Amino acid sequence: MKKIDRQILDIAIPSIVSNITVPLLGLVDVAITGHLGAASYIGAIALGGMLFNVIYWIFSFLRMGTSGLTSQSLGRSDTDNIIRMLARSLAIAMAIAVALLLLQVPLRELSLLIMQPTEELRQLTVTYYNICIWGAPASLGLFALNGWFIGMQNSKIPMAIAITQNIVNILVSLVLVFGIGMRVEGVASGTLIAQWCGFLMGCLLCWRKYFRKKPIAPKLQPITYYLSPKTNTHHPSPITYRQFFTINRDIFFRTLCIACVMLFFTCAGSWQGEVVLAVNTLLMQLFILVSYVMDGFANAGEALSGKFYGAGDNASLKQTVSRIFFWGMVTTVAFTVVYVIGGKQFLGLLTNESSVVEASTTYVWWAYLIPFCSVAAFMWDGIFIGLTASRQMLQSMFTAAVTFFIVYYTTIGPLGNHGLWLAFLCYMIVRSVVQTLLYPSIQDNKGLRH
């Protein structure tokens, strides 16, 4: 048991650090533009950052789909498929990036049409967008690399890359903005350079750790061998493009379900006025904080469950599931205690608007329930990814999203914003319950029962 716990923590802790550093890239940009003397600069960074966050979030299947198949191949000691997953994931990431670059103008104009910024804000947002869009190959390529690293049970390299990206972004942006005198273009250039530094660092570390040394280097085939749709391989069960795209398709639609719920949650708050919108935004930060830690343990779950499934080690897989939930519950209890004791003080640090702080006391207890309502969903997500049970992930997410909208429209009239929060917690609970009910069928389908 101690061995499993050590493996879980070796993957989870660096993943948690990486998750926490992700929002810092946007936070640094906002902090720098906040000292340029005009609110329009902050607005341009906010709109541009939101646009790229949505785009990259949609293509996050590049990470999740890669990690499960890679970890299973690692468990089987199948070097061919390990390399094949890296080559194909990077190739697909580059293909998507090229498509985004070719369609950058219509994509930009459609986004601006939806957001409808003022003319001054529009010009600044266009400047930011036109520079940052060239980071698409680096960002999407890094998704593929990070998924592959996690599948290889290595979350330390993604952590090092994330930290390096933030350092580069801070230094370059400060030099360009305050040293050279650039404004939005300086901030955008800092972000772009940080993205490419992260991707190139990932490629270099991948080569040095896995391909420059034995035993992989002597077994390397021409790149066309790994990208070919043919199944000519030294291993009897190659990963086909059909299998790869089926898994990623399910994860893609699952991500769309999440996006619909989260975007609707924000819109539903705005329909109730600026104060309620501000309160919901602050309380959602408590969900985001706990999700960073939960995702770390979910990453450990996907890496280890995939490896043990690939190796046919059902006993270790069963232990992994048990201990992943143990660490999830430890996290849940810790966050719940912290939120109950210091949640209101934390919200006070985020804003000094008395009306928002006062209104938040009415709804803050919903945030106290978030860890308990969401823990199983996060843990099962990691395990399902490791087992490449993407169809079941989509089924549970679709059911939960439908539940969210049913509960919302049923309760919003009599309960107001309480109905919105009730719908959100029901959404998390249904994800957990459906995944729990589906897991035995996954065990049967994949021969995991003793």
N, C-alpha and C positions, 0 to 999 in steps of 0.2 A: 504493500500500500504506500509506503514511504517513497518507493521508487516512482510510482505513478504520480504522486503529489509533486515530487521534484521535477518531473518532466512537464507537468502542467504549469508550474510556476516559472520554469525556464522559458516557456513560450509566452505565458500570459503577461508577466511583468514587463518585458520589453514591448509587447503589443500595447499595453495600457499607456506606457510612456509615448509610444508613437501616436496613439489615438489622441492624447492630450495635446500633442504638438500640432496636430492638423489645423485646428482653428487659429493657431497663432499666425499663420501666413496671412490670413485675412485681417486679423487683429492688428498686426504690425502696419499693414497698409492703411487701415483706418486711423491709427494713431499718428502716422506721419502726415497724412492729408489733413488731419484735424488741426495741424499747426500751420497750415498754408494761408489762413486768413479768410476763407470763404466756405460756407456750408455746401456749396455746389460741388466742391472737390470731394467731400465725404459722400455726397449723394451719388456721384459718378462711380466711386469705388464700390459703394454698396450695391448699386444696380448691376455693375459689371461683374462683381464677385458673385452675386446671387445667380446671374445667368450661367456662369461657368460652373458653379456648384451644381446646378440642376443638370447641365449637360454631362458632367463627369459622373454624377450620381447615377444617371440612367445607364451608363456603361460600366458600372461597378461589377457587373457579372464577370468582367475580365479577370478580376481578382478571385471572386468566390468560386467560379467554375474551374479555374486553374488549380486552386489549392487542393480540392477534394480528389481530383484525378491524379494529381502529382503525388499526394501522400499515399494513395492506394498503390501506385506504381512503385513507390519507395518500399512499401511493405512487402511487395512481391520481388524486390531486388531487380526490377525490370528497367535496366538502364535505357534501353531503346525508347520506351514510353515516357520515361522521365524527360529525356531530351526532346522527344516529340512534343510534349506538352508545352515546354518553354518556347520552342520554335514556332509552333502554331499559334500560341497565345500572343506572342510578339507580332507575328505576321498579321493576325486579325486586328490587333490594336493599331498597327500602322495603317492598315486599310481603312479603318474607321476614322483615324486622324486625317488621312488624305481626303476622305469624303467631307469631313468638317471644314478643311481648308478650302476645298473647291466650292463648298456651299456657304462660305463664311458671310458673304454679302446678303443673300436672301435670309439666312438665319439671323443675322444682325438686325435687318430691317423688320422682320416679323417680330422679333423680341421687343424692339423699340415701339412697334405699333401696339403691342399688348401692354407695355409698361407706361407708354404715353408720358415721357418726361418733358419738362420745359425745354425750350430751344437751347438755352445755355447748358443745361444738364445733359441734353442729348449730345451736343458736340463733345463734351468732356467724356461721356460714356463711350462714344464712338472711338475716341482716341485710345482709351483704356482697352477696349475690345480689340481694336485693330492690331495692337501689340501683343496682347495676351493670347490671342487665338493661335499664334505660332508656337505656343507651348503645348498644344494638344498632343502632338506625337510623344513628347516627353511625359506628360501626365498619364496618358493612356498606356504607354509602354511601361511606366512604373507600376501601374495597376497589375499588369501581367507579371512583371518581375516579383512584386511583393506577394502575389498569390502563389507563385512558384516557390519563393523562399519559405513561406509558411508551410507549404506542402512538404518541403524538405526539412521541416522541424526547426527552421531558423528564423526567429523573429528579431534577432539582434541586428542583422543587417538592415531591415526596414527601419528599426529604431535609429540606427546611426545615420541613415539617409535622411530621415525626417528632421533630426536635430541639425544636420548639416544644411539642409534646405533653409531652415529658419535663420541660421547664422548668416548664410549668404544673402538671404533676402533683406535682413536688417542692415547689414553692412553696405550692400550695393545701393539699396534705396536711400539710405542716409547720405551716401556720397553723391549720388545723382541729384537728389532733391536739395540738400542743404549745402553741398560742396560745389556742384556745378550750376545749380539754379533751375533745374528742370522741375516740372510740377507733376501733373497726372502721368505724363509720359515717363517720368523718372520712376514713379512707383510701379507702373506697369512693367517697365524694363527690369526692375529689381525682381519682380515676381517671375518674369519670363526666364531670366538668368538662373534664378534659384531652381526652377522646374527642370531646366536642362542639366544643371549641375547634379541634381538628385538622380536623374535618369542615367547620365553618364557614369556617375559613381556606382549606381546599381549594376550597370553592365560590367564595369571594371571588377567590382567585388565578386560578381557571379563568375567571371572568367577565372580570376585568381584562385577562388576557393574550390570551384567545382570542375573546371575544364583544363586548367593548366597542369594539374596533377593527375596521377593515377587514382582510380582505375578507369575514369571516364575518358580521358584524353586518347588512349590507344584505341578506344572503341568508336571514336567519332566517325560518322559517315558524312558524305556531302550533304549540304543543307537541303537539296532537293529530295533526298531520301526521307527526311522528317516532314517535309511539307507535302509530299505526294499523297493523293487520296487513296492510292493503292494500299493494300494490306500486306504487301510483301515485307515481312519482318522476321527477325530471329525469334521473336516471342510468339507463342500461339494465340494470344489474345490482344491484338493491337487496339489502341484507342482510335476509333474511326472519327471522321469529320461529323458524321451523322450523330454519333453519341455526344460529341463535344458541343455541337450546335443545339441539340435537344436539351441538354442540361442548361446551357446558357440562355436559351429561349425561355425556359421556365423561370429562371432567375430574373431575367429581364422583365417579364410580366409581373413577377412578384414585386420587383422594385417599383413598377408603375403603380401597383396597388398601394404601396407605402407612400409614394409621392402624392397620390390622390387624397389619402387620409390626412397627411401632414399639411398639404396646401389648403385643403378644405377647413382644417382646424384653425389655421391662421385667418382665413377669410371669414369664418363664422364668428371669430372673436371681433374682427373689425366691424361686422354688421351691428354689433352691440355697443359701439362707441369706442373712442380713443382710450378711455381709462381701462375698459375691459380688455381691449387688445393689448395694452401695455402690461396688465396683470398677467394675462395668459402667456405673453412672451417671456416675462420674468420667471413664471412658474415652470415653463417648458425648459428653462436652463437647468432646473433640478433634474429633469428627465434626461437631458443631454449629458449631464455630469455622470449620472449613474450608468448611462449607456456606454460611456468610454471604458469603464472598468468591466462591465458585463461583456462587452465585445472582446476584451482581452482574453477572458476565460473562454468565450465562444471560439476565438482563434485557436486556442489550445485544444479545444474539443474537436475542431475540424481537422487539425493536423494529426492528432493522436488516433482519433477514431478511424480516419482514413488509412493510416499506416497499419493499425492492427487488423482492420478489415482486409486490407490487401494481403497481409501476412497470414490470414486465416486464424489469427489468435483471438478467439472469441472470449476467452477468460479475461485477457487484458482489456479487450474492448468493453466488457461488462464493468470492469473496475473503473475504466476511464469515465464511463457514463455516470457511475455512482459518485466518483470524486469530483467531477465537473459540477454536479449539482450541489455537492457539499460546499465547494468554494463559492458557488453562486449564492447559496443561502448565507454563508458568512458575510459576503459582500452586502446582501440584502439587509441583514440585521444591522451591520455597521452604518450603512447609509440611512436607514430608518431612524436610528438613534441620533445620528448627527443632524438630520433634517428636523426632527422633533425638537431637539435642544437648540439648534442654531439656525433653523431655516428662515425665521423672520428676520434675524440679524443679517443673514446673507442677502436677503432681498433688499434690506436697507442699504447695503453696500453698493448694490447695482443701480439704485436710483434714490434721489433725495426729494422726489415729487411726493408731497404729503398725501395727495389724493390717491395716487397709485399704491403707496405703502399701506394706507388705510383700507383700500378696497381689497388688497391682497390677503388681508387677515380673514376675509370671508371665505376665500377659496383655497388657502394654503394647505388645509388638511387633505385636499385631494392629492397634492404633491407628496404628502407623507405615505400615501398608499402605493405610489408608483413602483418602488423597488419590489414589493411583494407581488404586485400584479404583473410585473414584466419579467421577473427572473427566469421563469421556466421557458418563456418564449426565446430569450437570448441563448440560453444553454442548448435548447433543442435545435435552434438555427445552426449552431456550430456543429453539432453532431450530425444533423441531416446533410450539411454541406460535405462533411468528411465522408459520409456514406453515399454521396451523390444522389440523395433522395430529393431531387429538385422538384419533381412533380408533386410530391406530398407537401413540400414547402409552399408551392403555389396554391395548392388546395386549401391549406390552413390559412394562408394570407388572404385569399379571396373570400373565404367564409368570414374571417374577422373583419374585413373591410365592409362587407355587406351588413354585418352586425352593427358596425359603427354607425352607418347611415340610418339603419332602422331605429336604433336606440336614440340617435340624435333627433330625428324628425318626430319620434314619439314623445320625447321628454322636453324638447326645447321650449315648448309653449308654457307648460306649468312650472318648469324648473329654471328656465333661462340658462345662464352660463354654467350652472351646476349640471344641467342636462348635457352640455357639450363635454364636460370633464367626465361625467358618467359614461358617455359614449366612448370616450378615448380609453378609459380603464377597461370597459367591457371588450373593446377591440384587443387589448393586450391579453386579457384573460382568455378570450376565445382562441387566440393564437396558441396559447399554452395548452389549453384543453384539447384542441383538435390534434395538435402535434403529439400529445401524450397518447391519444387514442389511435393515432396512425402508426406509432412506433412498432407495436407488435406485428403489424402487417409488413413493415419494412424488414423486420427480423426474419419473417417467414420467407419473403421474396428473395432475400440475400443469404439465406441459410445460416442465420446467426444464432439460432436456438441450438442448445446442446441436445 
